[in-house]
Amino acid sequence: DASSRDIAAAPSSAAVPERLATTGETVMIQGLVSSPSLNGKKGTIAAYVSRDIHRYKVNLPLGDGTTKILALKPENISLLESKDGNENNGASVRGNDAFYYHKDWEVTHVFIPCHMGNKRRCDQFHQCVKSLSMQTGRCRIFVAVSGIARFRQHAMDTLRMAAAHRSMIMARKHQWIVLDDKTDGDTQKSQFQHLKSLLSVSLEINPSAWLMFLDNDDMFHPSRVEFFQENVKKMKEKYPTRKAFCSSAKALINEVMASSRCGPGIVFQIDSFLNGDSTLNDIVEISTTVKENQENDTMEHFDFCVHSDILKTFVQLTPDEIIAHQFCDLRFLDAIITMTPPPPYFQHPHEKYLYMHYCVRQEDRSIMLMEQNLEKIKVTISDEDIDLEEETDYSAAKICALRKGVEECIIQTLYTVEGNIERSRDELRTTDEAHNHDIGKLLWKSTMAKFKSYFSDELAIKNKKWWKKLDSQPAKPKKMGEFVDRGNGIRVMHLN
């Protein structure tokens, strides 16, 4: 989600996972300087107040039978320790959660990489969290936060308010676990740096959970978690050896059209989708089928639910420099759709879509690339691009746009299925004639050398072996709604 093409591989995060306190939960008071006599006493969470004070309201019972209401900072409360004595299920993170524990939390874990870079993203994240609070199913939600300090505070306020909702039923539906570096400064991490950190915590709690993914500017339909959990159960019954399934029907919010019609920075409320608001007409396109997503170039890794084993192996085999890259999601998506037998496809019986996604359409991206509108396509000109501008007839912006295409291809296919990278380059050459000229050859050679240097010989071999293993089982006869190989190195959903 970060805007730069490369983010320096971050050292091990200083963030400590925090399970957010919920309404009615008993907590221990700690670290008070002004009233040290209260430290060690127990109170119950009444609510979280974000406006200006960023504090929990805690009801403290007094010896005379009355109750005192305290306004405490998050660092001045701590969860009670787990009573089951089992440290192998993330007890140190979860604390004593027996009073509101639900078995469905073990079925799916939702991962949200949350980089907060501007005010609009804060508003989008508020709707994102609201969509989770509205779920008919119950799950664990893992959020990793980075970004500008004041916007990170906004994200934490949003999350704490959801976990300590004034309605106890709403508050205790999910278990919210957050990673945020305890710093007053700005932080920056990539999407997959966040996912890698979240996976570590998730595995500690339940290494067998299935993973759902949500971008922090998007929204879940209220039925998504429950539907995915039903599908996990089907997978265990019908496809016990498979590790992924797909459900890609979604509402695509056309960013260019939305900006044109409603003004820059528009944020749509989830209620607008659920109520069929007419303001969404001509701005939102429903891609119900896989074919429609293919035509819109909107197949994403969050269209899939995968077993923890898949993401675990992926991050183990992926160099930190690629984990830190904005196109790492393309490599992960390639791993998922390489699987044979292919991931089964599930369509909700009633809802047309279960995900609301802000996106720039393929044709709009092509125009932005041609116009070198780098801010919109979230890439920045590098020093190397500037140096090449002085040596060639191309502008730095044009070189940067060409390099974006090269990096997309190489990250997605390097040391994966044999022949993929050659086919990928052939397809790249059809997108811009410059890729056939000296500048294109130079960018390909230098970028290939750069990304190959991230892999040791041993790691390169392990990657090729894993991709081969993913693709090791012969494909069954074509069926509606399964991935098949079209012979061009790209696996797509087969449609009769």
N, C-alpha and C positions, 0 to 999 in steps of 0.2 A: 504494500500500500504506500510505501514511501515513494517520493517523487523522483529520486535520482536513480540512474541506471544501476550503478554499483554502490553498495553500502559496505564499508569496511567490515570484515568479519568481526562480529562483536565478541569480546571475551565472555567467559561464563557470567551469566547474569547475576547481579547482586540481589535480584528480586527474590523475596521469600513468598511462597504461595500462601495466600490468606483466604480461608473460608469465611465468607461474610456472615455476620450475625443476623439472625432472623427475628421477627416479631415474637415477643413472649419468651425468648430464650434467656436463661439465666447465665450471666457473665460475671467475671471477676474484675473488680476495679483495681487498677495498678498505676504506678508512676505519677500520682498526683503530688505536686509540690506544695500547692497552697493549702490543701487539706489532707495531709499525709495520714491522718487517723482513719480515713476512708479506704486506704489501700488494703486489699485483702478481703474486703467485704463483697457480698454478692447482691446484684440487682438484676432486674429484668428489662429487656429491650422493649420500649414502647413505640419508637419510631426513629427515623433518621431525618434530620432537618438540614437541607443543603444550603438554603438561602443565607448567604453571608457567614454563617457560623460553622457549617460543615461538622455537625456533632450529632451524636446519638442522644435521644431522650431515654434516660434510664431511671426506672422506678426503684428506689432504695428503701426497703422496709426498715423502720426504726423500732427501737426497743419498746416504745410506748404504744405500738400497734398502728401508728400512722405511717405514711409513706412520703418520702422526700423525692422530688423530681430533680435529677441532675442532668446537665448538658455536658457530655463528655466527648472529647476527641477520640477518634478511632484507636489511637495508640494508648489510650487510657482504659481500654477494656481488653480482656482476653477471654477466649473460649474456655469452657471447662474441659478437662482432659477426658478422653474416652474411657469408659468403664469396662470395655470388653477385653482389654489387655493384649489385643492383637495388633502388633505394629506393622504387619504385612499388608494391611488394607488401607494404608494412608491415614492411620489414626492421628498421627501428629499434625496432619493438615485438617482433617475433618473435625477433630475435637469430639466432644460428646454430642453426636447428632441422633442418638437413638430416639429422642422424643419426637422427631419428625421424619425419621428415615422412611424411604419408600423403595421397594425392591426394583421398581422401574428405572431408578437411577443407574442401576448396574447395566441396563440394556444398551443405552446410547449415551455418549458424551458429546456435547456440542462444543466445538472449538471456534473461538472468535479472535482473530488477530486484529488488534485495535490500535491503529496509529492515528492520533488526533492532531491534525495539522492546521485546521481552520475552524471558524465558527459554524460553517455549514455542516462539516462533519460531526460536530457536536449535536446539531439538530437531527441529523440523520441517525446518529447512534441512539438518541433518545427514542426514536421510532423503532429502531432495531431491538432495543431492550423491551420496549412495550410489546412488540410482536412475540417475544419469548414469554412474557408474563401472561399473554393471552392464550398460550398453548393449552390444548385439551389433554395432552400427554405430559408426563413428568420426567425430568432428566437432570443430569449434572451439566452445568454450564461452566466452561473454562474460558477466561478472558485474559489476554496479555495486552497490557497498555503501554504505549510509548507516545512521544510527540512533544508538543509545546506544553510547558508546565501548567499554564492556566487551563488549557483544554484537557490535559490529563486529569486535573482536579475535577473538571466537569464530568468526565467519563466515570471517575470513581464515585462522584455524587449520584450519578444516574444509577450505577450498579448497587450502591448501598441502599438507595431508596427502594429499588426493586426487591432486594433481599429482605428489607425491613418494612415492607408495605404495611400501611395501616390496617389493611384487611389481612388477618392471619391466614386465611385460606389462600390468598394470592401470594403472600410472603413465603409460605412453606411448601409451595408447589415444587420448586426446584431447589437444588443446592448450587450456590454460586461460589466459584473459586477463582481468585484473581491473582495475577502476577503484575506487579508494578514496581519499578526501581524506586527506592526511597531516596529521592533526590529532588531538590528544589529547581534544578536546571532542566533543560530540554533533553530529551532522549530520542534516539532514532534507531529503529529496528525494522527489518524487512518482514514481509508476510510469513516466510518460512522460518526465519529466526524465531518469531513468535510461536509458530506451530511446533517447532522442535522443543521449545521450552515447555509448552503446554503438554506435549506428549509425555515428557518426563514425569510430570505430576500425575497425569492421568494413569500412566502405567503403574505408579506406586499405589494408586487406589484400586484400580481394577485392570489388569493387563489383558483381559478378554473382552473389554467393551468395544462396541462398534462406534465409529466416529462420524459425526455429521459436521459440516463446515458452513460457516456463515460469515460473509464480509460485514464489516461494521457499519457500512452505509446501506445494507440491504435489509430485507425483512422476511421472516417466515410467515406463511399462512398459519392460522391457529391450529390446523389439523396436521401440520407437517411432522412434528415429533411423534405423535401417536401413530400416524401412518407408517413412518419409518420403523418404529418399534414393532409394529405388526409384521412388517416385511423381514425384520431380523429373525423373528420367530419362524417365518416361512423358510428363510434361508437355512436355518438349522434343521428344519424338517425335510425339505426337498432338495437342498443343495449343500449338504454338510461340509463339503470340502472347499467350497468357494468362499472368497474373501471380500467380495464387493457386489453391490447392485446399484442400479441406476434409476432415477426418477427425475427427469429433466424438465418437466412442464413448468414454465415460469412466465411471469409478467415482465416484459422487457420495457423499462422506462427509457425512452429515447432522450438522452441528455441534450442533444442539439435542438430537438423540437421543443423540449420542455423549457429550455432557456429562451428560445425564440417566442414561444407563446406566453410564458408566465414570468419571464424575467430571469436574469442570471441568479444562480444560487437557490432556486426553488427546491423546497423539500416537501414531499408529499406525505400526508398522514396515512397511517395504515388503515384508518377507518374509511378513507376515501376509496380504497380498493374493496374493502368488505361491503361497503354500501353502494358500490357502482356509481361513484361520483362522475358526473358528465364532464368535469374538467379534465379527466383522464383521456377523453376521446381524442384520437389521432396522436396522442403522446405515448400511450401504452399499447404495445402489441403483445398478444398472447401467443407464445410458442408452445403449443400443447404437445406436438409430436416431436420425435427425434429428428425427422426430416426437416421440420421448420427450424429447429435449432442449428442443424447443419447449414441450411441456407443462410441463416443470420450469423453464422460463425460464432455461436454463443454457447457451445458445449464447454462446460467448466468443471473443475474438480469438485466444486460444491454440488454438482448434480448427482454425485455418488455418495454412498455410505460405504465405508471400508472398515474391515477389521483392524484393530490396533497393530497387528503384525505387519500390515502393508506399509503404513507410515513409519513404523519403527525401522523396518529394513531400509526403506527409502532414505531416511535421514542418516542412518549408519553408513550408507554407501555414497552419499552425496557430499562432496567437498564443501567446507565452510564458505568458500567464495561463491559457490553456486547457491547454497542455502541463502546467502545474503543478497542474491540478485533478484530483481523484480520479475524475471521470467522463470523463476524456479517452478512456479505452478504449472508451466507448460510441460516440464519434464515429469512432474508427478502425474499429470493427466495422461501423458504418453504411457507411463507405467501401468496405469489402471486399464486403459483401453487396449493394452497389449495382451492382457490376460486371455488365456484359453483354458477351458471353455469360457466364453464371454460372460461378463456380468449380466444377470437377468435384468429385465426392464419391468418396472411396476408403475402402472398408471392408476391414480386415485379414481374410484368408481363414480364420484360425484363432482369433485372440484376440478376445474379446468387447469389450475396451477396451484403450486404450493410454495412458491418463492417469488419475491419481488426484487428485481435486479436493475440497478442503474447501469446503463451501458451506452457506449458509443457504437453505433451500427458500423458494420464492415465498410459500407460505401463511404460513410463519414470519416472513418479512420483513414481510408485510402486518400481522400481529399486532403486530410490534415497532413498526411505524409508528403503528398505532392507539394503542398503549400509550406511544408516544414513548420507546421504549427506544433512546436515541440512541447509547449506547456500542456496542451490538451492531451497529447499522447504520452505524457509523463516521462520524458527523457530530457537529459541536459547535455549540452555541448561539452566535450572533454578537451583537455589540453592537446591530446593527440589529434582531435578533429581540427583544432585551430592550426596546428603545425601542418597538417595535410592540406589545409586551405591555401597555405602559402606555397605549397609545392605542386598544386594541381589547379585545374580550372573550375573546381567545384567549391561552393561555399561551405563553411563549417556546418551550417544547418543541414545542407543536403548530405554531407558526409555523415553527420550524426544520424539522420533518418535512414541512410543506407546501412549504417552499422547496426541500428536497431533490428532490421530485418535479418542480418547475418547472425546476430546474437540469439535471436529467437530460434533460428534453425539449429544452431550448434548446441545450445543448451538443451533443447528438446531431444536431440538425437545422438549426441556424442557418447560412444561406448554403450550403445543400447542394442537394438536389433541390427544384425548385419545388413548392410545395404541402405539402411534408413537415412544416413547422413548424405549419401550421394543423391538419393531421390529427393531429399529435402532441398538440396542445393539446386537441383534441376528445377524444382517448383519456384524457388526464390528468383531464379533468372527470368522467369516469365512475368514477375511483378514489376520490374524496372530494368530497362535496357542497360542502365549503368552497371548492373551486376555482371554483365558480359564484358565490360571494358576493363582497362587497367586498374581503375580505382576499385572496382568490385573485386577483382582478383587480389589486390593488395589487402583490402579489408578482410576478405575471407582468410587469407594466409595468416595475417597477423592475429586475427581474432581466434582462429583455430589453434595457433601456437599458445596463445594466452590461456585458453580454457583447457587445453591438454596439459599444461604445466600444473594445473590444480590437482591432477590425478597422479598418484604414484602408479608404477607398473602394476603393483598388486591390486590397488583399488580399481584400476581400469579393468583388469581381468574379472574381479568380483562383480562389477557392474554388468559386464557382458554376460556372465554366467547367470546373474539374477534375471536379466531381461529374457534370456533364452529359456530359463525355467518358467517364467511367467507365460511364455508362448510355447510351452512344451507339449501341451495336449492337443491332439488333432481336433479341429473344429467339427462340430456336428453339422448335419444338414441344416441349411438356412431356415431359421424360424423368424417369425415376426418379432421384432423388438430385441434382437441380440446383435452383438458386435461381430462383424466378419471382416476379413481382409479383402479389400478391393484390388489388391495387387499393386498399389502405388505407395505402399509403406505407411499408409494412414488407415487406421481401423475406424470404421463407422458403423452406425446401427443399420442393420439390414431391414429394408421395408419392401414388402411385396408390391 
